């Protein structure tokens, strides 16, 4: 993994100081090498910081074509590159390096923008095409790797992280409408005014005259009128075997590196499956790294250790307490550039630091399995709502009682007013259950807004804006309601929260490359055609994954229900340091300096914490963590309004 910066001025000159400042801000993404290319007319610059994983000695970037008419910088991994490289050499292309990145350069020369159809992996890259005077930039299909852009003072800025765009000269200002409408979570905007993301599965073409963004891939869940039914499969066992083979291939592909590969391990099905498959495929003893919390309800270390023992891995357990979370909260938010709703992202930041200090650069992780195999409890709620029958009330009660720590974040804690859902229900004929706790958060935040902000933005219906920005006819109409829910989550919270706050940002903060086998697009394209009844069977989530990976995991993991990765809420422990950080920050002028809130209302909310029971504190946790995150962002980036 690496850091990218691209600058393209339509009228002026790119200064070297801009390039150097941007690269310096991305040093953590690529501490092994830093370099840049500057066009002769000084209007285009491409900079790169490298974390060397493949071809340690000759893979530095930018990489140019033989005639130097194409210049490339890339972040991420392109898998199966050896075969593609051999094919390109057969077609007459000459390679300067042995790295995986260079194939993108020659694939573009051969196929133009259709090069993306040939790429497999997690990536973001920028390429200058001299002949066509075009800057071409692309992001992987599901948004594993970030790519931000801004157009400011007649210059296009592209970078792996927002901080590089700011370092290169774009001012750090709040995008107030983006925050209130949750566009920074649900769409391609950020909390920073004028700074956007290239959406997952899209590419950009920029010339002197225009900037155009085009979709090249989407999930394409089948219409219920033309999709396969369960009866069309010869048997569950055939399907399970096919999925197992695809998973093994994805894991084996991601074990390819010129440095050792470790595994992030929790007590859940996802990471345990990755470890089990990796152990079978690798000739080396694997190292696993597991977080442990001092609250039994949130700790999975014992189950993870059982799994590590089963495969003979070297297990490392990292103890994390409230002091650790408080001491590293600000640094985590600076790296993440967005808000968190639980300190789990700080814990993941600490985990990555420990792995880096242990001498590793690459880890396999289990992110993405819940989104594509229907693992979250709200997908089971979607299924119950779809199949209304007399047993539903019992099944729903059991679902909520078994997932008490998910209240307020993964499951709703109370009924949501129907007027907030009317447009969604009219369009989809159902309401994705994961949106319900999001509505709760939005409504609670709105009660804290200042009069000025409430008057200006209070009428915004964030979820209506979210739905209105979707490709409704092609991607949502006439597909299974649970698939609708899965699709919408994968287009919003997956890239903008999970893969950011629990993935790329906290890993790359310590120069760790996280690889996510479950989000291999070949697996996704296989799974989207499988009926939901084979993903959730008899209310057992991730049925296909569970059965496909049964040979590789312990019986405890096989039988275990989904347990979300969350840190113990700060509100549980008023004597601990994280609680004190939250109270001290939100009661001070840190919060008053934000443009959003009525400070008196926030203090009143803080005063109520001591009167709440544990369930109510669990529900309130996302709100106070969001407020704390905003304060940290405001201070760390010296944000203006």
C-alpha positions as CSV (number, residue, x, y, z in Angstrom):
1,X,0.0,0.0,0.0
2,X,1.1,3.5,-0.7
3,X,0.2,7.2,-0.7
4,X,-0.8,9.1,-3.8
5,X,-0.9,12.8,-4.7
6,X,-1.9,14.1,-8.1
7,X,-2.1,17.8,-9.1
8,X,-3.4,19.1,-12.4
9,X,-3.6,22.9,-13.0
10,X,-5.7,24.1,-15.9
11,X,-4.2,27.6,-15.8
12,X,-1.2,27.9,-13.6
13,X,1.9,26.1,-12.3
14,X,2.2,23.4,-9.7
15,X,4.8,24.5,-7.1
16,X,7.3,22.0,-5.8
17,X,6.5,23.1,-2.3
18,X,2.9,21.8,-2.8
19,X,4.1,18.4,-3.8
20,X,6.6,18.1,-1.0
21,X,4.1,19.2,1.6
22,X,1.5,16.7,0.4
23,X,4.0,13.8,0.3
24,X,5.2,14.6,3.8
25,X,1.6,14.3,5.1
26,X,1.4,10.8,3.5
27,X,4.7,9.5,4.9
28,X,2.9,7.0,7.1
29,X,1.4,5.4,4.0
30,X,4.7,4.8,2.4
31,X,7.8,5.2,4.6
32,X,10.1,3.1,2.3
33,X,10.4,5.6,-0.6
34,X,9.1,8.9,-1.8
35,X,9.3,10.5,-5.2
36,X,7.3,12.5,-7.8
37,X,7.1,13.4,-11.5
38,X,6.6,17.0,-12.6
39,X,5.6,17.7,-16.2
40,X,7.8,20.0,-18.3
41,X,5.2,22.7,-18.3
42,X,4.8,22.3,-14.5
43,X,1.0,22.0,-14.8
44,X,0.9,18.3,-13.8
45,X,2.5,16.5,-10.9
46,X,2.2,12.9,-9.6
47,X,3.7,12.0,-6.2
48,X,4.1,8.7,-4.4
49,X,5.1,7.4,-1.0
50,X,5.8,3.7,-1.1
51,X,5.2,0.8,1.3
52,X,7.2,-2.0,-0.4
53,X,5.4,-5.3,-0.5
54,X,6.0,-6.8,-4.0
55,X,9.4,-6.2,-5.8
56,X,11.2,-4.6,-2.8
57,X,14.1,-3.3,-4.9
58,X,12.8,-2.0,-8.2
59,X,9.2,-1.1,-7.7
60,X,9.5,2.6,-6.9
61,X,7.0,5.0,-8.5
62,X,6.0,7.0,-10.5
63,X,6.4,4.5,-13.3
64,X,6.6,5.7,-16.9
65,X,5.9,4.0,-20.2
66,X,8.9,3.4,-22.6
67,X,8.1,6.7,-24.5
68,X,7.3,8.5,-21.2
69,X,3.9,9.5,-22.6
70,X,2.2,7.7,-19.7
71,X,3.0,8.2,-16.0
72,X,1.5,6.1,-13.2
73,X,1.1,6.2,-9.4
74,X,-0.8,3.3,-7.7
75,X,-1.9,2.4,-4.2
76,X,-2.9,-1.2,-3.3
77,X,-2.5,-4.6,-4.8
78,X,-3.3,-6.0,-8.2
79,X,-3.7,-9.8,-7.9
80,X,-2.9,-12.3,-10.7
81,X,-0.5,-9.8,-12.0
82,X,2.1,-12.4,-13.0
83,X,-0.2,-13.8,-15.7
84,X,-1.3,-10.4,-16.9
85,X,2.3,-9.3,-17.1
86,X,3.2,-12.4,-19.2
87,X,0.3,-11.7,-21.6
88,X,1.4,-8.0,-21.9
89,X,5.0,-9.0,-22.6
90,X,3.8,-11.4,-25.3
91,X,1.9,-8.4,-26.8
92,X,5.2,-6.4,-27.0
93,X,5.2,-4.3,-23.8
94,X,8.4,-3.8,-21.9
95,X,8.4,-3.7,-18.1
96,X,10.8,-1.6,-16.0
97,X,9.9,-3.2,-12.7
98,X,8.7,-6.6,-11.3
99,X,6.0,-4.9,-9.2
100,X,2.3,-5.6,-9.6
101,X,1.5,-1.9,-10.1
102,X,3.1,-1.6,-13.5
103,X,0.5,-3.8,-15.2
104,X,-2.0,-0.9,-14.8
105,X,0.2,1.3,-17.0
106,X,0.4,-1.1,-19.9
107,X,-3.2,-2.3,-19.6
108,X,-4.3,1.3,-20.0
109,X,-2.1,1.6,-23.1
110,X,-3.7,-1.5,-24.5
111,X,-7.4,-1.1,-23.5
112,X,-7.9,2.5,-22.3
113,X,-10.4,2.9,-19.5
114,X,-11.5,-0.8,-20.1
115,X,-8.2,-1.7,-18.4
116,X,-10.3,-1.8,-15.2
117,X,-12.1,-4.9,-16.3
118,X,-8.8,-6.7,-16.2
119,X,-7.8,-5.6,-12.7
120,X,-8.5,-7.7,-9.6
121,X,-7.7,-6.3,-6.2
122,X,-7.9,-3.4,-3.8
123,X,-6.5,-0.3,-5.5
124,X,-6.6,3.4,-6.3
125,X,-4.4,4.9,-9.0
126,X,-3.8,8.0,-11.1
127,X,-2.3,8.1,-14.6
128,X,-1.3,11.0,-16.8
129,X,-1.9,10.4,-20.5
130,X,0.2,12.9,-22.4
131,X,-1.1,12.1,-25.9
132,X,-4.7,12.7,-24.8
133,X,-3.9,15.4,-22.2
134,X,-6.0,13.5,-19.7
135,X,-5.6,12.6,-16.1
136,X,-7.2,9.2,-15.5
137,X,-7.9,8.1,-11.9
138,X,-9.7,5.0,-10.7
139,X,-10.8,3.3,-7.4
140,X,-11.5,-0.3,-6.8
141,X,-14.9,-1.8,-7.0
142,X,-16.0,-1.7,-3.4
143,X,-13.9,1.2,-2.0
144,X,-11.2,-0.7,-0.1
145,X,-8.6,1.9,-1.0
146,X,-9.5,5.7,-0.7
147,X,-9.2,8.3,-3.4
148,X,-10.2,11.9,-2.7
149,X,-10.4,14.9,-5.0
150,X,-11.0,18.7,-4.9
151,X,-11.1,21.4,-7.6
152,X,-9.8,24.6,-6.1
153,X,-8.3,27.8,-7.8
154,X,-8.3,26.1,-11.2
155,X,-6.4,23.1,-9.9
156,X,-7.5,19.5,-9.5
157,X,-6.2,17.8,-6.4
158,X,-6.2,14.0,-6.0
159,X,-4.9,12.1,-3.0
160,X,-5.1,9.0,-0.9
161,X,-6.1,11.1,2.2
162,X,-7.7,14.5,2.7
163,X,-4.8,15.8,4.7
164,X,-2.6,15.7,1.6
165,X,-5.1,17.8,-0.3
166,X,-5.0,20.3,2.6
167,X,-1.2,20.2,2.8
168,X,-1.1,21.0,-1.0
169,X,-3.2,24.1,-0.6
170,X,-6.9,23.5,-0.2
171,X,-8.3,25.1,2.9
172,X,-9.8,23.0,5.7
173,X,-13.5,24.1,6.1
174,X,-16.5,22.4,7.4
175,X,-19.1,21.2,4.9
176,X,-22.1,21.9,7.1
177,X,-24.7,20.6,4.7
178,X,-22.7,17.4,4.2
179,X,-22.6,16.8,7.9
180,X,-26.3,17.4,8.5
181,X,-27.4,15.3,5.5
182,X,-24.9,12.6,6.4
183,X,-23.6,12.8,2.9
184,X,-20.1,12.0,4.2
185,X,-21.4,8.6,5.3
186,X,-24.0,7.9,2.6
187,X,-22.5,9.4,-0.6
188,X,-19.3,10.7,-2.1
189,X,-18.8,13.8,0.0
190,X,-16.7,14.4,3.1
191,X,-16.9,16.6,6.1
192,X,-14.5,19.0,4.4
193,X,-16.0,21.6,2.1
194,X,-15.2,21.0,-1.6
195,X,-13.4,17.7,-1.0
196,X,-15.1,14.6,-2.4
197,X,-14.4,11.0,-3.0
198,X,-14.2,9.1,-6.3
199,X,-17.0,6.6,-5.5
200,X,-16.1,2.9,-5.4
201,X,-16.3,1.3,-8.8
202,X,-15.9,4.6,-10.6
203,X,-13.1,6.4,-12.6
204,X,-12.3,10.0,-13.3
205,X,-11.2,11.6,-16.6
206,X,-9.9,15.2,-16.3
207,X,-8.8,17.5,-19.1
208,X,-8.4,21.2,-19.3
209,X,-12.1,21.5,-20.2
210,X,-13.9,19.1,-18.0
211,X,-13.9,16.6,-15.1
212,X,-16.0,13.5,-15.7
213,X,-16.7,10.6,-13.3
214,X,-18.0,7.3,-14.7
215,X,-19.2,4.1,-13.1
216,X,-17.5,1.0,-14.4
217,X,-18.9,-1.7,-11.9
218,X,-21.8,-2.3,-9.6
219,X,-23.2,-5.2,-7.6
220,X,-26.1,-5.9,-10.0
221,X,-28.2,-8.1,-7.7
222,X,-30.6,-10.0,-9.9
223,X,-34.2,-9.0,-10.3
224,X,-36.6,-11.3,-8.5
225,X,-38.3,-12.0,-11.9
226,X,-35.1,-13.3,-13.5
227,X,-32.8,-14.4,-10.7
228,X,-32.1,-18.0,-9.8
229,X,-34.2,-19.7,-7.2
230,X,-33.0,-22.1,-4.6
231,X,-34.6,-24.9,-6.6
232,X,-32.3,-24.2,-9.6
233,X,-29.3,-25.3,-7.6
234,X,-28.6,-29.0,-7.7
235,X,-27.9,-29.1,-4.0
236,X,-26.6,-26.9,-1.1
237,X,-23.5,-29.1,-1.0
238,X,-22.6,-28.1,-4.6
239,X,-23.0,-24.5,-3.8
240,X,-21.0,-24.7,-0.6
241,X,-18.2,-26.4,-2.5
242,X,-18.1,-23.7,-5.1
243,X,-18.0,-21.0,-2.5
244,X,-15.3,-22.8,-0.6
245,X,-13.1,-23.0,-3.7
246,X,-13.6,-19.3,-4.4
247,X,-12.7,-18.4,-0.9
248,X,-9.6,-20.5,-0.9
249,X,-8.5,-18.9,-4.1
250,X,-9.0,-15.4,-2.7
251,X,-7.0,-16.2,0.4
252,X,-4.2,-17.9,-1.5
253,X,-3.9,-15.0,-3.8
254,X,-3.6,-12.6,-0.9
255,X,-0.9,-14.6,0.7
256,X,1.4,-13.6,-2.2
257,X,3.9,-11.1,-0.8
258,X,7.7,-10.6,-0.6
259,X,7.3,-10.0,3.2
260,X,5.6,-12.1,5.9
261,X,1.8,-12.0,6.1
262,X,-0.1,-12.0,9.5
263,X,-3.8,-12.4,10.4
264,X,-6.1,-10.1,12.4
265,X,-8.1,-12.6,14.6
266,X,-11.2,-12.1,16.6
267,X,-13.6,-14.7,17.9
268,X,-15.9,-14.3,15.0
269,X,-16.6,-16.5,12.0
270,X,-15.0,-14.2,9.5
271,X,-11.5,-13.8,10.7
272,X,-11.4,-17.4,12.0
273,X,-12.3,-18.6,8.5
274,X,-9.6,-16.5,7.0
275,X,-7.0,-17.9,9.5
276,X,-8.2,-21.5,8.9
277,X,-7.9,-21.2,5.2
278,X,-4.6,-19.4,5.3
279,X,-3.1,-22.0,7.6
280,X,-4.1,-24.8,5.2
281,X,-2.6,-22.9,2.3
282,X,0.6,-21.6,3.8
283,X,3.7,-23.6,4.5
284,X,4.7,-21.1,7.2
285,X,3.6,-20.8,10.8
286,X,1.2,-17.8,10.8
287,X,1.1,-15.1,13.4
288,X,-2.3,-13.9,14.7
289,X,-3.1,-10.6,16.5
290,X,-6.1,-10.3,18.7
291,X,-7.6,-7.4,20.7
292,X,-8.8,-8.0,24.3
293,X,-11.0,-5.7,26.3
294,X,-11.6,-5.6,30.1
295,X,-15.4,-6.1,29.7
296,X,-16.4,-9.7,29.2
297,X,-19.4,-8.9,27.0
298,X,-17.0,-7.3,24.5
299,X,-14.0,-9.6,24.8
300,X,-13.4,-12.5,22.3
301,X,-9.7,-13.3,23.2
302,X,-10.4,-16.8,24.6
303,X,-12.3,-17.9,21.5
304,X,-9.6,-16.5,19.2
305,X,-6.9,-18.2,21.2
306,X,-8.7,-21.6,20.7
307,X,-8.8,-20.9,17.0
308,X,-5.1,-20.0,16.9
309,X,-4.3,-23.2,18.8
310,X,-6.3,-25.3,16.3
311,X,-4.1,-24.2,13.4
312,X,-0.8,-24.0,15.3
313,X,-0.5,-20.2,14.9
314,X,1.7,-17.9,17.0
315,X,-1.0,-16.0,18.9
316,X,-0.5,-12.4,20.2
317,X,-3.1,-10.8,22.4
318,X,-3.2,-7.0,22.8
319,X,-4.8,-5.8,26.0
320,X,-6.6,-2.4,25.5
321,X,-8.2,-0.4,28.3
322,X,-9.9,3.0,28.7
323,X,-6.6,4.8,29.2
324,X,-5.2,3.5,25.9
325,X,-8.4,4.5,24.0
326,X,-8.4,8.0,25.5
327,X,-4.6,8.6,24.9
328,X,-4.9,7.6,21.2
329,X,-8.3,9.0,20.3
330,X,-7.1,12.2,18.8
331,X,-4.4,10.5,16.7
332,X,-6.9,8.0,15.4
333,X,-9.4,10.7,14.3
334,X,-6.6,12.7,12.7
335,X,-5.7,9.7,10.6
336,X,-9.3,8.7,9.9
337,X,-10.6,12.2,8.9
338,X,-14.1,11.4,9.9
339,X,-16.3,10.6,12.9
340,X,-16.5,7.3,14.8
341,X,-19.5,6.1,16.8
342,X,-17.5,3.7,19.0
343,X,-13.9,3.6,20.2
344,X,-13.4,0.3,18.3
345,X,-11.7,2.3,15.7
346,X,-9.1,3.5,18.3
347,X,-8.6,-0.2,19.3
348,X,-8.0,-1.2,15.7
349,X,-5.5,1.7,15.4
350,X,-3.7,0.3,18.5
351,X,-3.8,-3.2,17.0
352,X,-2.2,-2.0,13.8
353,X,0.5,-0.2,15.8
354,X,1.4,-3.4,17.7
355,X,1.5,-5.4,14.4
356,X,3.9,-2.9,12.9
357,X,6.1,-2.9,15.9
358,X,6.2,-6.7,15.7
359,X,7.8,-6.3,12.2
360,X,4.9,-7.0,9.9
361,X,3.6,-5.0,6.9
362,X,0.8,-7.2,5.6
363,X,-2.3,-8.6,7.4
364,X,-5.3,-10.6,6.2
365,X,-8.6,-9.3,7.7
366,X,-12.2,-10.4,7.7
367,X,-13.9,-7.2,6.8
368,X,-16.7,-7.4,4.2
369,X,-18.0,-10.8,5.0
370,X,-21.1,-9.4,6.9
371,X,-22.0,-7.2,3.9
372,X,-21.8,-9.9,1.2
373,X,-22.9,-13.0,3.2
374,X,-25.7,-11.2,5.2
375,X,-24.1,-11.4,8.6
376,X,-25.4,-8.5,10.5
377,X,-28.5,-8.9,12.8
378,X,-30.4,-6.3,10.8
379,X,-30.4,-8.5,7.7
380,X,-32.2,-11.2,9.7
381,X,-34.6,-8.5,10.8
382,X,-35.1,-7.6,7.1
383,X,-35.8,-11.3,6.4
384,X,-38.4,-11.5,9.2
385,X,-40.1,-8.3,7.9
386,X,-40.2,-9.8,4.4
387,X,-41.7,-13.1,5.5
388,X,-44.4,-12.0,8.0
389,X,-45.9,-14.9,9.8
390,X,-47.2,-15.9,13.3
391,X,-43.7,-16.8,14.6
392,X,-42.2,-13.4,13.8
393,X,-42.8,-11.7,17.1
394,X,-41.0,-14.5,18.9
395,X,-38.1,-14.5,16.4
396,X,-37.7,-10.8,16.6
397,X,-37.7,-10.8,20.4
398,X,-35.0,-13.4,20.4
399,X,-33.0,-11.5,17.8
400,X,-33.0,-8.4,19.9
401,X,-32.3,-10.2,23.2
402,X,-29.3,-12.0,21.6
403,X,-27.9,-8.8,20.3
404,X,-28.2,-6.4,23.2
405,X,-24.9,-4.7,22.6
406,X,-26.0,-3.8,19.0
407,X,-28.8,-1.5,20.2
408,X,-28.5,2.0,18.8
409,X,-25.8,1.0,16.3
410,X,-26.8,-2.2,14.5
411,X,-30.4,-2.5,15.7
412,X,-32.9,0.1,16.5
413,X,-33.7,0.7,20.2
414,X,-37.1,2.2,19.6
415,X,-39.8,2.7,17.0
416,X,-39.0,5.2,14.2
417,X,-41.6,7.6,13.0
418,X,-43.1,6.6,9.6
419,X,-42.8,10.0,8.1
420,X,-39.0,9.6,8.0
421,X,-39.4,6.5,6.0
422,X,-42.2,7.3,3.6
423,X,-40.1,7.9,0.4
424,X,-38.0,4.8,1.0
425,X,-41.1,2.7,1.6
426,X,-42.8,4.0,-1.6
427,X,-39.7,3.3,-3.7
428,X,-38.6,0.0,-2.2
429,X,-41.8,-1.3,-0.7
430,X,-39.8,-2.0,2.5
431,X,-37.3,-0.3,4.8
432,X,-33.8,-1.7,5.2
433,X,-33.5,-2.3,8.9
434,X,-30.0,-0.9,9.2
435,X,-31.3,2.5,8.4
436,X,-33.5,2.6,11.6
437,X,-30.6,3.1,14.1
438,X,-29.2,5.6,11.7
439,X,-32.5,7.6,11.9
440,X,-32.3,7.4,15.7
441,X,-28.8,8.9,15.6
442,X,-29.8,11.6,13.1
443,X,-32.9,12.6,15.2
444,X,-30.9,12.8,18.4
445,X,-28.2,14.9,16.8
446,X,-30.9,17.2,15.4
447,X,-32.2,17.9,18.9
448,X,-28.7,19.2,19.8
449,X,-28.3,21.6,16.8
450,X,-28.1,25.4,17.3
451,X,-31.0,27.5,16.2
452,X,-29.1,28.8,13.3
453,X,-28.1,25.4,11.9
454,X,-31.5,23.9,12.6
455,X,-33.2,26.8,10.8
456,X,-30.8,26.4,7.8
457,X,-30.5,22.6,7.5
458,X,-33.1,21.1,9.9
459,X,-35.6,20.2,7.3
460,X,-33.1,18.0,5.4
461,X,-34.2,14.4,5.2
462,X,-30.8,12.7,5.0
463,X,-32.2,9.3,4.0
464,X,-34.4,10.7,1.2
465,X,-31.2,12.4,-0.2
466,X,-29.4,9.1,0.2
467,X,-32.1,7.1,-1.8
468,X,-32.4,9.8,-4.4
469,X,-28.7,9.5,-5.2
470,X,-29.0,5.8,-5.9
471,X,-29.3,4.0,-9.3
472,X,-32.8,3.0,-8.3
473,X,-34.1,1.5,-11.5
474,X,-31.0,-0.6,-12.3
475,X,-29.9,-1.6,-8.8
476,X,-32.9,-1.5,-6.4
477,X,-36.3,-2.0,-8.1
478,X,-37.6,-5.6,-8.2
479,X,-34.7,-7.2,-6.2
480,X,-35.1,-9.1,-2.9
481,X,-35.7,-6.7,0.0
482,X,-32.8,-8.2,1.9
483,X,-30.5,-7.7,-1.1
484,X,-31.8,-4.1,-1.3
485,X,-30.6,-3.6,2.2
486,X,-27.3,-5.3,1.5
487,X,-26.7,-3.2,-1.6
488,X,-27.4,0.1,0.1
489,X,-25.1,-0.7,3.1
490,X,-22.4,-1.7,0.7
491,X,-22.7,1.6,-1.2
492,X,-22.4,3.7,2.0
493,X,-21.4,2.4,5.4
494,X,-19.0,-0.2,4.0
495,X,-16.6,2.1,2.2
496,X,-17.3,5.2,4.3
497,X,-17.1,3.6,7.8
498,X,-16.1,0.0,7.9
499,X,-13.3,0.1,5.3
500,X,-12.1,3.5,6.6
501,X,-12.4,3.5,10.4
502,X,-11.7,-0.3,10.8
503,X,-9.6,-0.7,7.7
504,X,-7.4,1.4,5.5
505,X,-6.9,4.5,7.7
506,X,-6.1,2.8,11.0
507,X,-3.9,0.2,9.3
508,X,-2.0,2.6,7.1
509,X,-1.5,5.0,10.0
510,X,1.2,2.5,11.0
511,X,2.2,1.4,7.4
512,X,0.2,-1.8,7.5
513,X,-1.4,-3.2,4.4
514,X,-4.7,-4.8,5.1
515,X,-6.0,-7.4,2.6
516,X,-9.6,-8.4,2.5
517,X,-10.3,-11.7,0.8
518,X,-14.0,-11.6,1.3
519,X,-14.2,-8.5,-0.9
520,X,-12.6,-10.1,-4.0
521,X,-15.0,-9.0,-6.7
522,X,-15.1,-12.5,-8.1
523,X,-16.6,-13.8,-4.8
524,X,-19.1,-10.9,-4.8
525,X,-20.2,-11.6,-8.3
526,X,-20.7,-15.2,-7.4
527,X,-22.7,-14.4,-4.3
528,X,-25.0,-11.8,-5.6
529,X,-26.9,-14.5,-7.7
530,X,-27.4,-16.7,-4.7
531,X,-30.9,-16.4,-3.1
532,X,-31.1,-14.9,0.3
533,X,-32.5,-18.1,1.7
534,X,-29.1,-19.7,1.3
535,X,-27.4,-16.8,3.0
536,X,-29.7,-16.8,6.0
537,X,-31.1,-20.2,6.7
538,X,-33.4,-21.0,9.7
539,X,-32.4,-17.6,11.0
540,X,-28.7,-18.6,11.0
541,X,-26.7,-15.8,9.4
542,X,-23.9,-16.4,6.8
543,X,-25.1,-20.0,6.3
544,X,-23.0,-20.5,3.1
545,X,-19.9,-19.1,4.6
546,X,-20.4,-21.1,7.8
547,X,-20.8,-24.4,5.9
548,X,-18.0,-23.6,3.4
549,X,-15.5,-22.9,6.2
550,X,-16.6,-25.5,8.7
551,X,-13.5,-27.7,8.0
552,X,-11.2,-24.8,8.9
553,X,-12.7,-23.5,12.1
554,X,-13.4,-24.7,15.7
555,X,-16.8,-26.0,16.6
556,X,-17.3,-23.0,19.0
557,X,-16.9,-20.6,16.1
558,X,-19.1,-22.7,13.8
559,X,-21.9,-22.6,16.3
560,X,-21.5,-19.0,17.4
561,X,-23.9,-16.2,16.5
562,X,-22.6,-13.0,15.0
563,X,-20.8,-10.8,17.6
564,X,-20.1,-7.3,16.4
565,X,-16.7,-5.8,16.9
566,X,-17.3,-3.0,19.4
567,X,-15.3,-1.6,22.3
568,X,-17.0,-1.2,25.7
569,X,-18.9,2.1,25.7
570,X,-17.2,4.9,27.4
571,X,-20.4,5.8,29.2
572,X,-20.3,2.5,31.2
573,X,-17.2,3.7,33.2
574,X,-17.5,7.3,34.5
575,X,-14.3,6.9,36.5
576,X,-12.2,5.9,33.5
577,X,-10.1,8.1,31.3
578,X,-12.1,7.9,28.1
579,X,-15.3,9.0,29.9
580,X,-13.4,11.9,31.4
581,X,-12.0,12.9,28.0
582,X,-15.5,12.9,26.5
583,X,-16.9,14.9,29.4
584,X,-14.0,17.4,29.6
585,X,-14.0,18.0,25.8
586,X,-17.8,18.3,25.3
587,X,-18.3,20.6,28.3
588,X,-15.5,23.0,27.2
589,X,-15.1,25.6,24.5
590,X,-13.9,22.8,22.2
591,X,-17.6,22.0,21.5
592,X,-18.5,25.7,21.5
593,X,-16.1,26.3,18.6
594,X,-18.0,24.0,16.4
595,X,-20.5,25.6,14.1
596,X,-23.2,23.0,14.7
597,X,-24.5,22.7,18.3
598,X,-26.3,24.4,21.1
599,X,-23.8,23.9,23.9
600,X,-26.5,24.1,26.7
601,X,-28.4,21.3,25.1
602,X,-25.2,19.1,24.9
603,X,-24.3,19.8,28.6
604,X,-27.9,18.9,29.5
605,X,-27.4,15.6,27.7
606,X,-24.2,14.9,29.5
607,X,-25.8,15.6,32.8
608,X,-28.4,12.9,32.1
609,X,-25.8,10.1,31.6
610,X,-25.7,9.2,35.3
611,X,-29.5,8.6,35.3
612,X,-29.4,6.1,32.4
613,X,-29.4,2.4,32.6
614,X,-26.9,0.2,30.6
615,X,-29.2,-0.2,27.6
616,X,-29.8,3.6,27.4
617,X,-26.1,4.3,27.7
618,X,-25.4,1.8,24.9
619,X,-27.9,3.7,22.7
620,X,-26.4,7.1,23.6
621,X,-22.8,6.0,23.0
622,X,-22.8,6.7,19.2
623,X,-24.0,10.3,19.9
624,X,-21.3,11.3,22.4
625,X,-18.6,9.5,20.3
626,X,-19.7,11.5,17.2
627,X,-19.6,14.8,19.1
628,X,-16.1,14.0,20.5
629,X,-14.9,13.0,17.0
630,X,-16.1,16.3,15.6
631,X,-14.3,18.3,18.3
632,X,-11.1,16.4,17.6
633,X,-11.4,17.0,13.9
634,X,-12.0,20.7,14.5
635,X,-8.9,21.0,16.6
636,X,-6.6,18.8,14.6
637,X,-7.3,20.4,11.2
638,X,-8.0,23.9,12.5
639,X,-11.3,23.8,10.7
640,X,-13.1,27.0,9.7
641,X,-16.8,27.5,9.1
